[in-house]
Amino acid sequence: FTAFSKLPSVVEATDSRLDPSTHERAKSVVFSIYTCLGVFLSSWLVIPFIPAAHKWNVNYSGMDEFSFTPWGLAAGTLFVLAIGFSFAAIPLVGIALGQGVWGGTAILVSFLWGVLVFPDQNHIKSIPGTLAALLFLALGVTGMAFSEQIANRIRKLTASSGRYTMFEDSARQASAGGANHHSWGTSKHGPISDHSLKRCSNAPPAQARFLVGIGCALAVGVFGGSILIPMSFCDKAHQGLVFIPSFGIGAGLAGAVLGSLYFLRESIHPPLHVRAMLLPGILSGTVWNLGNVASVFAIQTIGYSTAYPIMQCALFFAGLWGIFIFKEMTARMAIGVFFGSGVLLLGGAFLLTNFVGGN
């Protein structure tokens, strides 16, 4: 869904009232507000299909007509908070390290939610097998996020040149103003502009920035891995497809409120760019919500501990867009590392479906 943020109309939108770095940060927030609007609007499209959900899914136990639940507001707010903290994390630690931290955190958080809070819906069949699956998922996410750094490290080791870790490389790039070769982040939690990575003149010391950035990335993983947990606290009548419109209301309201608070705090006039960004933002939110609808059915079928960690495979498919469509990664070794990590990720997903049981 983040591919819409790379459309020429979005990338080329400018505002002479703001300096370039401030404008790019503000534009990213506006685009995310439009994405939340797309989630809100598309959520209502499921209403005609709610009665049919009983026939299509034997595990579906929700009502056959829409009924609002406040738990949807909580879920939508978690979605927006995940996007918001990603904006805070990226300028401090970079896209690569940020995605690696919050991807791994989301896997762990969503898994723990299922097995600890809802053990009757997510029972572990094999502890060693489950641990291996989680390790493969975490290594896959980390490898894809750091594919270029790992490839550079391999080249440097091969050439017996300088010695430094990929984490130091990521921090160095973030301090210099760019997280990595990618021009936009492609995580499940929202689009991120590379211009938003520029360092502020009054920035705190590098170590403090790094620690704050890691904290923000952890928050993205915690909120992102918990997005649909509120649905599990609803009564059965409000679970399933009938939950989506309430979720959309929460995402729309939280996006508008948190976006407004950002612009009030920064004391700047938001660059709306309605003609350039409104439709791409709405399409972005709609595509994300299609995946969200699919995850609702997946959770009811195979359980939260299995479904939501597997959804981190979105990072792999987003990377395919970056490699084949937007040409953001061209080095053969980096592409090889990416696909090798993708094999680990998909292998972990397969193992998880075998060793953690849902309904």
N, C-alpha and C positions, 0 to 999 in steps of 0.2 A: 504493500500500500504506500510505502514511502517513495515509490518511483514517481508519483505525481508531484512531489516536491522538486523534482529535477526538470520539469517541463520548462521550456524557454521563457514562457510568460512569467513564471514564478522566479526563476533565477535572475532574469534581467530587470525585474521590477525595482525601481529606485525612488528615493525621496530626498530632494535637495535640502529639506529642512533639518535632516539629521546627518551626522558624520557616518561614514560607511560602516564601521564596526557596530555602532549603536543601532543603526538602521537594520543591519542583518540580524542582530539579536531580537529586535522588536518584530521584524518580519517573521522570524521563526515562531514567535509567540502567537502572532496573528494567524499564521498558517495552522498552528495547532488548534486555535479556537475554531477555525473553519472546519478542521478535521472533527472536532467534537460536535459541531453542528451537523456534519455528515452522519455521525453515529446517531445523533438524536433523530434526524429525519428518517434514516433508513430503518431505525428500530420499529417504526410504525408500519413498515411494509410486511412485517411478519403476522400481523393481526388476522388477515384472511386465512392464513395457514394453520392457525392455532387449533381449530377443530380437527383438521386432518392429521395433526401430530399424533393423536391417539391411535390412528390406524397405521401410521408409518413406523412407529417406535413402540415396541411392547413394554419398554422400560419407562415410558412417559406417564407421569401421574398427575400432571398439572391440570388446571381448569381448561374448559373448552372455549372460554372467552376471556378477553383481557380484564384483569383486575389489578389495580396499582398496589405495590408493596414498597414501603420505605427502605427495605433492604436494597432495592434497586438504586436508590440515591447513594447508598454507601458504596456499592460496587462501581458506579460511575465515577464517584469521587476518587476511588483508588486508582482507576485508570488515568484520570487527569493528574493525580499526584505523581504517578510514575513518569509521565511526560515531563512534568515540571522539574522534578529532581534530576532528570537527564540533562536538562538545560544547565543546571547548576554544576553537574559533575564534569561535563565535557571540557569546559575551559580550564579546569583545574588538573585533570589527569589525562585528558585526551580520549579520543573515540575508542582506540584499541583497548586500552586498559579499562576504560569505563564499561564497554560492552562485555569484556571478559568477566569483570567483577559482578555486574548485575545479572548477566546470563547465568553464571554459576550459582549466584544467590537465589535467583528465581527458581532454579531447579530444586535446590535444597529446601527452600521455604514451602513450595507447593507440595513437595513430597512429604514433608513433616506435617503439614496441615492435614493431609489425607490419613496418614498412618497413626498419628497421635490424637487428633481431634475426632476423626470419623473412621475408627478402626473397623467397624462393622461393614463399611463400604470399600475399604482398601486393606485387604489382608495380605501379609507377606508370605509367599510360598517358600522362598529360599533366601536367607540372609546373605550368604556369600554371593549368590546370583544378583540380588538386588544391589549390593554394594558395588559389584562389578559394573552393573548397568549405570549407576549414578556416576561412577568414575569415568566411564566411557563418555557419558553425556558432558560432564564437566571438562574433560580433556578436549572433546570435540569443539565445544563453545570457545574455550581458551585458544585452541589452535587456529580456528577461523578468525577470531578477533586479532590475533597476533601473527597472522600468516606472513605478512611482509617483514615484520621484525625477526621472526624465526628464520625466514629465508636469508635475510641480511646477516644474521648471526652465523648461519651455516657457511655462508660465503666468506665471512671474516675468519672463521675458524679454519676453513680450508686454506685460506691465504696466509694463515698464521699472523694476522694483523692484530689491531686493538682488541682489548678484552673488556666487555661490559655487558650487562644483562639487558634483556629486552624490556624489563621494567624501567631501567634507567634510560633506555632509548626512548620509551614512550613519554616519560616525564620530561626528558630534554626537548622532545618535539612539542609537547604541550606548552612548555615555558617559552619556546620560540614563537609560538602563535599558531601552530598547526599540529593536529593530532597525528595524522598519517597521510598517506597518498590520497585517501578517499575525500571527495569534496562534500559528501553528505553522509551522515550516519544512517545505517539501515537496520536498526534494532526494531523489535516489535513495539516498542514503547513510543516511537515517534520520530519525525524528521529533525535533523540537526545540521545547521549550516556551518561550513568551515570558517566563514568570517566571524562567527560567534566565538571562535576559539582565541581571538586576539586578547592579549593580556592587558589589563587595565594598568594605568600609570601608578595608581595608589595601591597596587596589589600587596597583600601580606607576604611574609617570607615564604620561600619555596616549600619548606617542610610543612608549614602550617597549611598552605594551599593544598598540598598533596593529601594531607590527612583529612581535610574538609572534603576534598573531592572524592576520596575513598568512601567517606561517610555518606555522601550524596549518592554515589553509585550503589552502595549497599541498600539505601532507602529505595532506589529504583527497583532493585531485585525483590525487596520485601513487599512493596506495594504491587509491583507487577505480578509476582507470584501468588498474590492473594486476591486478584481482581474478582473472581467469581466465587470466592468463599462465602460472601454474604448470601448467595443463593442457597447455600447448604443450610443456613439458619432459618430460612423461610419454612412455613408449613408446606406440605407436599403439593397443595393446590396451587401455590405460586411458583413452583419450580418448573424448569424446562423452558420451552419456547415462550410461555406466557410471561416469563421474567424479563424478556428483552426490552419491551417498551419502557418499563420502569428503569432499567439500566440506562436506556437512552436519555431519559429525563435527567437522571443523575449526571451523566456525562455532559449534557448540554448546559445544565445549570452550573456545575463545578467549573467547566471550561470558561464560561463567561465571567464567573465571580473571580477565579484565580487570575485570569488574564487581565481583568480590570484592576485587581490589586497590584499586579506587576507594573502596569503603566502608571498607576497612582504613585507607587513607590519610586519609580524612575523619573517621575514628573516629565513625561514626554507624551506627545500626541501620537497615538498608534497609527502607523502607516497601513491603512486598511487594504489598499490595492484590490478593491472589489472585483474589477473586471479581470485583473490578472490572476488572482489567487482564490477567489471564492469557489468557483466550480472545481478546480483541482483539489482544493481542500475538502469539499463535500464528497468528491469521488474517493479521496483517500480514506475518509471516515467510513464510507459505505463499504469499501473493500475490506477494511479492518473488521467491520461488523459482520461481514459474511463469515470470516474466520471465527468470530466470536460465537455466532449462532452454531457453527459446526462444533465448537468446543463444548457448548452446552449439552448437545446430544452425546458427545464423547464422554463427558464427565458422568452422565447418567448411565452410560453403558460400561465403561471400563474403570471408573473411579477417578477422583481428582489427582491422587498420587501418581497415576499413570498418564492421564491425559495432559495435564498442564506441563510437566517436564518435557514431554514429547513435543509440545508446542514450541520449544526453543529451537526446533528444526527450522523455524521461520528464518533464523539467522542464516542458515545455509541457502535457502531459496532467494533471500534478499541478496546474498553475495553473488549468486548466479546472474542477477540483473546487473550488478556492478561490473562483473567480468565480461559478459557477452553483449550487453546492451550499451552501458555507459563507459566501458573501457577504463574503469577506475583502477584495475589491476592488470598489468601486462607482462610482468616478469614471470618466466616459466616456472622458476623455483617456487615463487610465492603462490602461484596458482596450484602447483603440485602439493604444497603444504596445505592449502585451503581444501582441496579435494580429499587429501588424506585425512584431515580433521573431520571432513564431512562423513567419511566412512565410519570413523569412530562414533560420531554423533548418531548416525542412523543405526549403527550396531547397538549402541546403548538404548535407543528407543525400542528396538526389537527385543532386547533382553528384558527391558522393563515390563513390556506387555506379557512376557512369559513368567516373570517371577513376582509380580504384584497383581493380585486379583481384584477386579471390581465387582459390580453386581452380577 
